[in-house]
Amino acid sequence: MRLPALFSVPGDALAGTAATGAAPGPRTLFAIGSSLCLYEAGMALNDWADRDVDAVERPHRPLPSGRIRPAAALTAACALTGAGLALAASAGRPALAVAAPLAATVWAYDLGLKHTPAGPVAMGAARGLDLLLGAAATTGRTRPALPSAALLGTHTLAVTTVSRQEARGGSPLAPLAALATTALLTRLVTRHPAGPTRDHRQATAHGPTGPRAPRRRPGQESAALLTTVLGAAYAATTARPCFHAALNPSPPLTQRAVGAGIRATIPLQATLTARSRGTATALLIAALAPLAARYAKKVSVT
């Protein structure tokens, strides 16, 4: 079930909620529960679908080693999918309308798309839908959260592309592309929102000597500072392992890059939340990163 990776899930719903300008509520908790169930369903289904490949490449995994029966893994995947959809339904029809295609994407990826060129795109779409699930559950609206979903999905696409060669190693192009993607996303999530806002237009009203410089409120200043700090944490988490994998795309270094990319999802979620003025929620998400790193030393993320 890969416990360390599970810490990267709650931030999806929280970042989606923050993107709508709303505060987390009881329905947000249903969305988080749904996301956790669907994520773990994908984990179990992935190992069930890849059991023959893992028997050759990773015989120590639970199914090829005989510790878990294939039927039990498939049953767990079905049960967790049902639980995820039920929790989404408890949050309302808009949430279920997002959770259903999310579950379909997870199953399509594990059963057919994983080893095709569409695999990374499907995984990125799943992560983006997971963020939209939080927005839909909390407010019933997803449109305000689409930019955040696109950014998070792009990061996931890049990490998934690197993961396709983690068992055997391969070309340095994928880690280099992940590095470039990280730099671009860091720039996008930490820059000031494009276009003048209402507060900006009021702050730049003309005075006797011309237009006055825009003034930020204290809350805006702290949110901007936190966004920058968290954006730097995101870049730092991803950059070094990807750089090492680009220099030497061996299986161990590639697996480290993939693990770092998964853990970097947390500071990216926190950055997106802080950017949406969800300061307290961003700090809560960021607090999950040390826990993920701690458990990653005991249980593999990939």
C-alpha positions as CSV (number, residue, x, y, z in Angstrom):
1,M,0.0,0.0,0.0
2,R,3.1,2.2,0.2
3,L,2.3,4.4,3.2
4,P,4.8,7.2,2.4
5,A,3.0,8.0,-0.9
6,L,-0.3,8.3,1.0
7,F,0.8,11.5,2.6
8,S,0.8,13.1,-0.9
9,V,-3.0,12.7,-1.2
10,P,-4.8,15.0,1.3
11,G,-3.2,18.1,-0.2
12,D,-5.0,17.5,-3.5
13,A,-8.4,18.2,-2.0
14,L,-7.1,21.0,0.2
15,A,-5.4,22.7,-2.7
16,G,-8.6,22.4,-4.8
17,T,-10.7,23.9,-2.0
18,A,-8.3,26.8,-1.6
19,A,-8.4,27.5,-5.3
20,T,-12.1,28.2,-5.0
21,G,-11.5,30.7,-2.2
22,A,-13.4,28.5,0.3
23,A,-12.3,27.1,3.6
24,P,-12.2,23.4,4.2
25,G,-15.3,21.9,5.7
26,P,-16.9,18.5,6.4
27,R,-17.4,17.8,2.7
28,T,-13.7,18.4,2.2
29,L,-13.0,15.6,4.6
30,F,-15.3,13.3,2.5
31,A,-13.2,14.3,-0.5
32,I,-10.0,13.5,1.3
33,G,-11.3,10.1,2.3
34,S,-12.5,9.4,-1.2
35,S,-9.1,10.3,-2.6
36,L,-7.2,8.1,-0.1
37,C,-9.4,5.1,-1.0
38,L,-9.1,5.6,-4.7
39,Y,-5.3,6.1,-4.4
40,E,-4.9,2.9,-2.5
41,A,-7.2,1.1,-4.9
42,G,-4.8,2.1,-7.7
43,M,-1.9,0.8,-5.7
44,A,-3.4,-2.6,-5.2
45,L,-4.7,-2.8,-8.7
46,N,-1.3,-1.8,-10.1
47,D,0.5,-4.7,-8.3
48,W,-2.2,-7.1,-9.4
49,A,-1.9,-6.0,-13.0
50,D,1.9,-6.1,-12.9
51,R,2.3,-9.3,-11.0
52,D,4.0,-11.2,-13.9
53,V,6.4,-8.3,-14.7
54,D,7.2,-7.9,-11.0
55,A,8.0,-11.6,-10.7
56,V,10.9,-10.9,-13.0
57,E,11.9,-7.4,-12.1
58,R,10.9,-7.1,-8.5
59,P,10.3,-10.6,-7.0
60,H,10.4,-9.1,-3.5
61,R,7.1,-7.4,-3.9
62,P,4.1,-8.8,-2.0
63,L,2.4,-10.6,-4.9
64,P,5.3,-12.3,-6.6
65,S,6.8,-13.3,-3.2
66,G,3.6,-15.0,-2.3
67,R,2.8,-12.9,0.8
68,I,-0.4,-11.6,-0.8
69,R,-2.7,-13.6,-3.1
70,P,-3.6,-12.0,-6.4
71,A,-7.3,-12.5,-5.7
72,A,-6.9,-10.6,-2.4
73,A,-5.2,-7.7,-4.1
74,L,-8.0,-7.5,-6.8
75,T,-10.7,-7.7,-4.1
76,A,-9.0,-4.9,-2.2
77,A,-8.9,-2.7,-5.3
78,C,-12.6,-3.3,-5.9
79,A,-13.6,-2.6,-2.3
80,L,-11.5,0.5,-2.0
81,T,-12.9,1.9,-5.3
82,G,-16.4,1.3,-4.1
83,A,-15.6,3.0,-0.8
84,G,-14.0,6.0,-2.6
85,L,-17.1,6.5,-4.7
86,A,-19.4,6.1,-1.7
87,L,-17.5,8.8,0.2
88,A,-17.6,11.1,-2.8
89,A,-21.3,10.6,-3.1
90,S,-21.6,11.6,0.6
91,A,-20.1,14.9,-0.4
92,G,-22.7,15.6,-3.1
93,R,-23.4,15.0,-6.7
94,P,-20.7,17.4,-8.0
95,A,-18.1,15.4,-6.1
96,L,-19.3,12.1,-7.4
97,A,-19.3,13.5,-10.9
98,V,-15.6,14.1,-10.5
99,A,-14.8,10.9,-8.6
100,A,-16.4,8.6,-11.2
101,P,-14.1,9.6,-14.0
102,L,-11.2,9.7,-11.5
103,A,-11.8,6.1,-10.6
104,A,-12.2,5.2,-14.3
105,T,-8.9,6.8,-15.1
106,V,-7.2,4.9,-12.3
107,W,-8.5,1.6,-13.6
108,A,-7.7,2.4,-17.2
109,Y,-4.2,3.4,-16.3
110,D,-3.4,0.2,-14.3
111,L,-5.1,-2.2,-16.7
112,G,-4.2,-0.8,-20.1
113,L,-2.6,2.6,-20.4
114,K,0.4,2.2,-18.0
115,H,2.7,0.7,-20.6
116,T,1.6,3.0,-23.5
117,P,2.5,6.5,-24.5
118,A,-0.7,7.7,-22.9
119,G,0.3,6.4,-19.5
120,P,1.9,9.5,-18.1
121,V,-0.9,11.7,-19.4
122,A,-3.5,9.4,-17.7
123,M,-1.6,9.6,-14.4
124,G,-1.4,13.4,-14.7
125,A,-5.1,13.6,-15.4
126,A,-5.9,11.4,-12.4
127,R,-3.9,13.8,-10.1
128,G,-5.6,16.8,-11.6
129,L,-9.0,15.2,-11.2
130,D,-8.2,14.5,-7.5
131,L,-7.6,18.2,-6.9
132,L,-10.8,19.1,-8.7
133,L,-12.6,16.6,-6.4
134,G,-11.8,18.8,-3.4
135,A,-13.2,21.8,-5.2
136,A,-16.3,20.0,-6.3
137,A,-17.0,18.5,-2.8
138,T,-16.5,21.8,-0.9
139,T,-18.2,24.3,-3.2
140,G,-19.8,22.4,-6.1
141,R,-17.6,24.3,-8.5
142,T,-14.4,23.2,-10.3
143,R,-13.7,25.9,-12.8
144,P,-11.6,28.1,-10.4
145,A,-9.5,25.1,-9.6
146,L,-8.6,24.2,-13.2
147,P,-5.3,26.1,-13.3
148,S,-4.1,24.5,-10.1
149,A,-5.2,21.1,-11.4
150,A,-3.2,21.7,-14.6
151,L,-0.1,22.6,-12.7
152,L,-0.3,19.6,-10.4
153,G,-1.1,17.3,-13.3
154,T,1.9,18.5,-15.3
155,H,4.2,17.7,-12.3
156,T,2.7,14.2,-12.1
157,L,3.1,13.7,-15.8
158,A,6.8,14.5,-15.6
159,V,7.4,12.2,-12.6
160,T,5.5,9.3,-14.2
161,T,7.6,9.7,-17.4
162,V,10.7,9.2,-15.3
163,S,9.2,6.2,-13.5
164,R,8.8,4.3,-16.7
165,Q,12.5,3.5,-16.7
166,E,13.0,3.0,-12.9
167,A,13.3,-0.8,-13.1
168,R,15.9,-1.0,-15.8
169,G,17.4,2.5,-16.1
170,G,17.5,4.3,-19.5
171,S,18.0,7.6,-21.1
172,P,18.9,10.9,-19.2
173,L,16.2,12.7,-21.3
174,A,13.3,11.9,-18.9
175,P,15.1,13.2,-15.8
176,L,16.3,16.3,-17.7
177,A,12.7,17.0,-18.8
178,A,11.5,16.6,-15.2
179,L,14.2,19.1,-14.2
180,A,13.0,21.6,-16.8
181,T,9.3,21.0,-15.8
182,T,10.2,21.6,-12.1
183,A,11.9,24.9,-13.0
184,L,8.9,26.0,-15.1
185,L,6.3,25.0,-12.5
186,T,8.3,26.8,-9.8
187,R,8.3,29.9,-11.8
188,L,4.5,29.7,-12.5
189,V,3.4,29.0,-9.0
190,T,5.5,31.7,-7.3
191,R,5.0,34.5,-9.7
192,H,2.3,37.2,-9.0
193,P,-1.1,36.6,-10.5
194,A,-1.4,38.0,-14.0
195,G,-3.6,40.9,-14.7
196,P,-4.7,43.7,-12.3
197,T,-7.0,42.7,-9.5
198,R,-9.7,44.9,-8.0
199,D,-7.4,45.7,-5.0
200,H,-4.6,46.4,-7.4
201,R,-6.7,48.9,-9.4
202,Q,-7.8,50.6,-6.2
203,A,-4.3,50.8,-4.9
204,T,-2.9,52.3,-8.1
205,A,-5.4,55.2,-8.2
206,H,-3.8,58.4,-9.4
207,G,-2.6,60.9,-6.8
208,P,-1.2,64.5,-7.2
209,T,2.1,63.2,-8.5
210,G,0.8,60.4,-10.7
211,P,-0.1,56.8,-10.0
212,R,0.8,55.5,-6.6
213,A,2.6,52.2,-6.3
214,P,0.4,49.2,-5.4
215,R,0.2,48.4,-1.7
216,R,-0.3,44.9,-0.4
217,R,-2.2,44.1,2.7
218,P,-0.3,42.3,5.5
219,G,-2.1,39.1,4.7
220,Q,-1.1,39.3,1.0
221,E,2.6,39.9,2.0
222,S,2.7,36.8,4.2
223,A,0.9,34.7,1.6
224,A,3.4,35.8,-1.1
225,L,6.4,35.1,1.2
226,L,5.0,31.7,2.1
227,T,4.3,30.9,-1.5
228,T,8.0,31.7,-2.4
229,V,9.3,29.6,0.5
230,L,7.2,26.6,-0.3
231,G,8.0,26.9,-4.0
232,A,11.7,26.8,-3.2
233,A,11.0,23.7,-1.1
234,Y,9.3,22.1,-4.0
235,A,12.2,22.8,-6.4
236,A,14.8,21.6,-3.8
237,T,12.9,18.3,-3.2
238,T,12.9,17.4,-6.9
239,A,16.0,19.0,-8.4
240,R,18.9,17.1,-6.9
241,P,17.6,13.6,-7.3
242,C,16.6,14.3,-10.9
243,F,20.0,15.9,-11.6
244,H,21.7,12.8,-10.3
245,A,19.4,10.5,-12.4
246,A,20.2,12.6,-15.5
247,L,23.9,12.1,-14.9
248,N,23.6,8.4,-14.3
249,P,20.1,7.0,-15.2
250,S,20.7,3.8,-13.3
251,P,17.7,2.0,-11.6
252,P,18.7,3.1,-8.1
253,L,19.1,6.7,-8.9
254,T,16.1,6.8,-11.2
255,Q,14.0,5.3,-8.3
256,R,15.2,8.0,-6.0
257,A,14.2,10.6,-8.5
258,V,10.7,9.1,-8.8
259,G,10.4,8.9,-5.0
260,A,11.5,12.5,-4.6
261,G,9.0,13.5,-7.3
262,I,6.2,11.9,-5.4
263,R,7.2,13.5,-2.2
264,A,7.6,16.9,-3.9
265,T,3.9,16.7,-4.7
266,I,3.3,17.8,-1.1
267,P,5.2,21.2,-1.2
268,L,3.7,21.8,-4.6
269,Q,0.2,21.4,-3.2
270,A,1.2,23.7,-0.3
271,T,2.5,26.3,-2.7
272,L,-0.7,26.2,-4.7
273,T,-2.7,26.6,-1.5
274,A,-0.6,29.5,-0.2
275,R,-0.9,31.2,-3.6
276,S,-4.7,31.0,-3.1
277,R,-4.4,32.8,0.3
278,G,-4.9,29.5,2.2
279,T,-2.0,30.2,4.5
280,A,-3.1,28.0,7.4
281,T,-4.1,25.1,5.1
282,A,-0.8,25.4,3.2
283,L,1.2,25.0,6.5
284,L,-0.9,22.0,7.4
285,I,-0.1,20.4,4.0
286,A,3.6,21.3,4.3
287,A,3.7,19.5,7.7
288,L,3.0,16.2,5.9
289,A,6.3,16.4,4.0
290,P,8.5,15.4,7.0
291,L,6.2,12.5,7.8
292,A,6.4,11.2,4.2
293,A,10.2,11.5,4.2
294,R,10.5,9.7,7.5
295,Y,8.4,6.7,6.4
296,A,10.0,6.7,3.0
297,K,13.2,5.5,4.8
298,K,11.3,2.4,5.9
299,V,8.9,1.7,3.1
300,S,9.6,2.3,-0.6
301,V,7.5,5.0,-2.2
302,T,7.6,3.2,-5.6
